Amino acid sequence: MKHFISKISKVLLIATILPIATIRAELPENVNEDQTRACCNRVPRISCAPTPITTVTTITTAGTYCLANTISGAGPLITIASSSVVLDLNSFVLNATSGNAVVVDPTLHRDHITIRNGLIDGSAAGDPNTASGANGIVIPTPIEAAGFGHSCVLLSNLDIRRFVSTGMSTGPSFTSASHQPVNNMTIDNCCFIYSGTNISLAGANISITNSKSEFSISGNGAYLNSCDAIRIEDSIFSFNALAGVVFNSCGGAIVNNSIFFSNSGDGFDAVQTNPLIALFGDVFEQCLFSGNGGKGVYINSPVLEGGCFKFLECESLCNSDNGFTFSGIVTDVVLEQCISTGNCPGNGFVFTTAAGCTATLTECAASDNTTGFDMSASLGSGVIQGCKAIGNSLTVSAAGCTPAAGGCGFNDTSTSLYQYVSNVAQGNGSGAASGTDTNYCVSGVGSEFTPVTGGPGITMPYNQYGRNQFGFFAAGLSAFDNVTLR
């Protein structure tokens, strides 16, 4: 960020000091200013007068179409059977009391489709609170024998609500690498609410920005199946019937500044069910997973090896299960400066990964969970460095989540391949109230692996009470400079 700001400052400084003629002189000799402007307008501008739509319509010619009034009835209300179409709802309503509101015709590949500026509603006639229509927007996979799916689709400034099946959907998912339902799709500044599953997508180059998906009736806030090259930014997924967002056999995602809140299931799931497609290459930055009925984050790859997951400055708070969970054949996991707290009866960070899987946790913190960091069921290896486990001892009782005996700060096995470097643990397990903490546990039995005692089969030379001075375990579990605070 500092480098980015520095670059902007330099540009502004140059623009302030240099005269306009000098700046113009920096352009290549064979490029003039008009040409540089044209580079930003990839589609040539044409004079257009929007064609008004007043009733159920099939669009067969490229152009801009504009609703002149609200349209209500059995769907499909609008069928798009052409490329290069802009459908502007003009702040009116498409109310599909049955069927689908908007359908992109799948007979041929379509591209450059824009739908914007209005409400797409599936409520029943005379009953605005009951979902009756099937789907809001449907973009089926083209039925051409070969080729790619629809491309360059933009949904913007839409409110899509109360559909029995989905608010919007693409697909079904592709059956071969060369046949995607949709490529290059952007959903921006849209609100999806009160549908079975609010968003169901399959395709590539999917972008969801500045949008909300809330109160799904029976499914997820967003379900992405067999997708790659995904971007989710500045969006909220909350109060959905299942998970906030699910990636099923997806990869190559960047998710930042987004909130996954109070969903009945997990906040975010990445699962691998397609035997041909592995989970891979997702980056999450400054995201919040909070108050969900399941886990905050759950990544599970049971069949194919998945890897390269990175979480930066993310928080998983007050979920009813674990804060962060990584399971199966999931490797190359990196968590930096992440926080997991108040997850009850769950743990902060949990790894149940297979042999050969690696993980690195740096400067992460876990507090007020049952156990802070639990690697006891993992066959993998890695480094846990500069992390803190404070006051992890919560269990469920009639009074709610309360401190009680059990739980640990860091929990591992005597045969672990993880290294623990410069970590801090305080008041975990039974807590300070009983005077007996279990800050570093061996298989959850309370035998501390550092710095006081070793569990079965563990040798720990050179240890002092307050600090582990380059101790090691013969069985492979390493612990360097870890601190127990009493």
N, C-alpha and C positions, 0 to 999 in steps of 0.2 A: 504494500500500500504506500509506503514511504517513497519507493522508486516511482510509482505511478504519479503521486502528487508532485514529485520533483520534476518529472517530464512535463506535466501540465504547467508548472511554474515557469519552466524554460520557454515553453511555447508562448505563454502570455508575455514574458519578458521580451522575447524577440519581437512579438507583434507590437509591443509598446514602443520599442526603441527604433525599429526599422521603419522607414517610410513605405507606403503602399507599393511604390515602384520597385523597391528593393525586394519585397516579398514576391511580387509577380516575377521578378527576374529569376527566382529560385526554381520556377517550373521548368521541366525539360523543354528543349527548344522546339520539339515537334508536338507539344501539347499546349493548347490555349485554355483560357478560363472556361469558355463555353463547353469545351470537351470534358473538363473535370467535373462540371456540374452534370453533364450527361451520364457520366459513369455511375452516379448515384441513382439514376432513373433507368433501371434495367428494362422496364416496360415502357415503351414510348407513350407519351401523353396523347390522348385523342379527345376531341370535343365530344361530350356525351350528354344526352338528356335522358335521365332515368325513365325506364318504361314502367308505368304504374301497374300494380297488381291489386285487384279488388276481389278476387275469388280464387278458388282452387285452381292451380296452374301447373303446367309442365313447361319448363324452360328448355327450349331446344336450340337457341341462338345465343352466341356470346353477347355480353352486354351488361349494363347495370340496371337492376330491377329494384323497384321501391314499393313497399306496401303503402297503399292509399287509405287503408282502413283495417280494422281487426278482422281476421278470418277465423271462423270457428266451425267445427264439424268433424266428420269421420276422415281420417287420414288415408293416404298421404295428402297433406295440404299443398305442399310445394315439392315438385320433383325436378331435380337439376339434371338435365340430360345433355349438357354441353360443357365444354371447357371455357375458361376465361369468363366466368360469371361472378358478378357481385350482387348479392341479395341483401338489400338494406331494409330492415324491418321498420325503420323510420319511427321508432318508439311505439309502434303498435304491437298487437298480440297475435301470435299464431296459437290457437287453442285446439289441439287434437283431442277430441273426446273419446276417440278410439283410433287404433292404428298408429302410424308414425306421423310426426309433424313435417319433417323435412327429410327427403331421401335423395342421395346422389345415385343416379342410375348406374348400375354395375355392368351394363352391356359392353361398354368400352372404357378404356383408361381416360380419366378426366384430370385436368390440371388447372391451377390458378382459380380456385373456388374460394370466395369470401362470403361469410355470413355474419352480419353485424347488427348492433343497435336495436335491441328489442327484447321482448319477453316471449319465450316458447313454453307453453303451458299444456299440461296433460290432464288437467282436472276435469271431472265429470260435469256434464251440462247441469247447471243449477246447483252444483255442489262444489264450491271452490276448494274444499279441504280434502277431497278424495281423489287419489290418483286413478285415472281411467285410461288415458292413452298409453300405447305400448312403449314407444321410444321418442325422444325429442329430435335428435339428429342421428341419422343412420348413414354410414359410409361403408357399404359392403365391399368385399374384395372383388375386383373386376373379374369377369368370367372369360376374358380373352385367354386363348390357349397358352400364350407366353407373354413375358414382359413384366414390367413393374406395376405397382398399384397406382392409385390416384396420387397426385403430387401437388405440393404447394397449396395447402389448405389452411385458411385463416379463419378462426372464430374469435370475434372480439366484441366486447361490450354487450354480452348476452346474459340474460337471466333465464335459466332452464330449470323447470321444476315440475314435480308431481307426475312422473311417468312410472308405470308399473315395472318395466324392465330396466331401462337405462335412460339417463339424461342425454347422453350421447355415446355412440359406439362406432367402432371400426372393426372390420374383420369379417369372417373368422381369421385366426392367425395363419401365417403363411405355412405352406407345406414344403417349400424349397427356398433356398437362399435368394433366388431370382424373382420371387413372386410375393411381394409385400402387399398388405391391404392398402397402406398409405405411406408415403414418404414425404418428409418435410411438412409437418403439421404444427401450427402454432395456436395455442389457446391463451388468449391474453385478456385480462380484466373481465373475466366471466364468473358467474355465480351459479353453482349447481346445488340444488336442494330438494329434499323430499322425493327422490326417485329410488327405485329398487337398488341399483348400483348407479351412482351419479355419473361416473366416467369409466368407460371400458374401452381400452385402446390396444391395438396390435399394429406394429409398423416400425419405421425407423425415422430418426431425426425428429423426435417429438419434443415440443417445448410447451411447458405450462408456466405462465408467469402472472403475477398479480391477480391470482384467482382464488376462489373459495369453493370447497366441496364439503357440505355439511348435511347432517340429519338424513343420511341415506336410510331407506325404509328396511331393507333386508340384506344389503350387500356392503361393499367397501366404498370408501370415498372415491378412490381411483384404483382401478385394476388394470395393470399394464402387462400384457401377455406376449412373450417372444418379441420384445422390443429391444432396440439398441440405439445408442446415441440419444440419450434422454437429458433434458434440462428442466429442472423444477426450481423456481426462484420466487421469493417473496409471496408465497402462497400458504393457505391455511386449510387443513383437513381436520374437521372436528365433529364430534357427536354422531359419528356414523355407526351403523348397526354392527358392522364387523371391524375390519382394520381401517386405519386412515388411508394408507397407500400400500398396495401390494405390487412388487415386481416379481412376476413369474417367468423364470428363465430369461431374464433381461440382463443387459450389460452396458457399460460405458455411460454411466449417468453422473451428472453433476447436480447436487441438490444443495441449495444454500438459502439461508435466511427464511426458513419455512417452519411452520408450526404444525405438530401432530398432537391434537389435544382432545382428551375425554372421549375417545372412541371406545366402543364396547369391547372390541378385540385389541390387537396390538396397535401401537402407533404406526410403525413401519415394519413390513415383512419383505424379505427377499428370499424366495423359495425357488428350488429347481425341480420341476416336474417333467419338462421336455427332455427326453433322453439324448437329444441331438444338440442342445444348447446349454452351455455352462453359465453360471453367474460369474461376472468379472468386472473389474475396473470401475468401481463406484466411489465417488468422493462426496462426503457430506461436510458442510462447513456452517457453523453457527446456526444449528437447528435445535429446536426444542421438542422433546417427546414427553408429554406430561399428562398425568391424570387418566391414563388409558386403563381399560379393564383387564388387559393382558400385559404383555411385555412392552417396554418402550421401543426397543429395536430387536428384531429377531432375524438372523441370517442363517439359512440352513441349506446346505447342498449335499443331499444324501447319495447322489449317483455319480455325477461328474465332478472333477475338481474345480472349485471356484476360488477366485482369489483377487488380491489387490483391492481391498476395501480400506478406505481411509476416512476417519472421523476427526475433524478439527474443531475444537471449541464447541462441542455439542453437549447438551444437557438432557438427562433422562430423569424425571422427577415424579415422585408420588404415583407411580404405576402400581397395579395390583399384582405384578409378577416382576421378573428381573428387569433391571434398567437396560443393559446391553447383553445380548446372548448371541454367541457364535457357535454353530453346531455342524457336525458332519465334516465333509472334505472342503474346508474353508481355510485357505492359507494366505500369507502375506497381509495380515490384518494390522493396521496401524491406528492407534488412538492417541491423540495428543491433546492435552489440556481439556479433557472431557470430565464431566461431573455426573455422578449417579447417586441420588440421595432420596430417602423417604420411600423407597420401593418396598412394599410390604404386602404379602409375606415373601417377597423376592429378594434377590441378591443384587449387588451393584453391577459387577462385571463378571460374566460367566462364560467359560470356554469349555465345550464338550467336543472338541475337534479331534480329528483322526491323526494317526501317526504321520509325521512328515510335515504337518501344518505348522506355520510359524505365526507369531504375533509379537508386536512391540507396543507396550503401553508406557507413555512418558508423561509425567506430571499430571496424572489423572487423580481424581479424588472420589472417595465413596464414604458416605456417612448415613446413619439412620436407616440402614438396610438390615436384613438378617445376617448376611455375610458381605463383606466389602468386595473382595476379589477372590473368585472361586475357580481354581484351575484343577481341582482334584479329579475331575472326570475327563480331563484332556490328555490325549496321548501325544500332543504336539510339543513344541518347544518355543522359546522366545525370551524376551527380556522385559522385566517390569522395573522401571527405574523412576525414581523421584516421585513416587505416588504416595498418597495419604489415605489411610483407612481409620476413620474416627467414629466411635460410638455405634458400631454396627452390632445390634443385639435385638432387633425388633421381631416380635412374633405376634400372631393374631390371637386375641382373647375376646372374652365377652365385652371387654371395655374397648375393643379396637386393637390397633397396633401399639403394643407397649413393650418396653425393655424387659427381657427375661433371659434366663440362662440359655446358652446355645448360640451358634453363629460365631464367626471369626472375623478378624481383620483381613488376613490373607490366608487362604486355605489351599493346601496342596498335598501331594503324596510324597512318600519317601523316595520314589523312583522318578520323580519329575525331571524334566529337561529344561525347566524354566530357570532363569537367573533373576535374582532379586537384588537390586542395586540402589542404595541410598533412599530407602523408603521409610515412612513414618507410620506407626500404628499406636493408637491410644484408645482405651476404654471400650474395647470390643468384647464380644462374647457376653458373659454375665454382667459385665460393666462394673463401674467403680462402686456401685451400691453394695456389692458383695465382697469387694476387695480382690476379686480374682478375675483377671482379664484373660481372654484367649486371643491374643493379637496375631500370632503366627501359628496356625494349626496344622497338624499332620492328619489329613483325612478327617477333619472335623472332630477329633477326639480331645482336643484341648492340649495336646503335647506340643509346646511351642518349638518350632524349628529354628528360631533365632530370637533373641540372642541368649536365651537362658538354657534351655534343654533341647535335646534332640530326640526325635521319635525313633521307633525301631529301625535299626540298620543305618542310622545317620551318625556320622562322626563330624565334629565341629571344633577343630582346634583353633586356638588364637582368639577366642571370643571373650569379650568383656560383658559385664551386665548391661551397660547402657548402650553399647555400640558393637556391632559385629565387625571386627578388624580383619577383613579379607579371609573370612571363613569359607569353607567349602564342604560339600557333602560327597561322600564316596559314591553314593548312588546316582549322582548327577545333578541334584538340586543345588544351585549355587546361591549364596547370599553374601552380599558385600555391603558394608556400611549401612545396614538397616538399623532403625532406631525403635526401641520400645519406650514409650512415655508412660510413667505411672502416675 
